[in-house]
């Protein structure tokens, strides 16, 4: 034998969470049914200002019937807390990335300095190779020996002026 059903026959469909147990089957949960009593009072409509319309907010009446900002204050507090947490996360992220970024730019500057040094050394190597090639030429060696060491060839007569007289020009 099965247990007797409550309010049998009054409902046509399955029971909804949003609908009270004593509401008829087709009743919408947001509409009030039955006579208004102490438990069910129709909500008072309040005047909406331009600022609240622009913000998309509705002001709800407080206990005295005047519009209350409690909901707005609570929402503002939540946004401020969220903003503080977001700012804290961004600051932590910035601080955690500051040292590696500084290292990165420092290394990039060091690499640029090293490349410049390598370029100067390669230029110096090229100059030394050119000088080595000049010294492998016998004519260059003879010219340098005459100029630097005052050498003369065996069939030549060389003169060296010890104190040459000063030449006067313009008189």
Helices and strands as residue ranges (DSSP letters): H 50-55, E 60-61, E 67-68, H 70-135, H 138-149
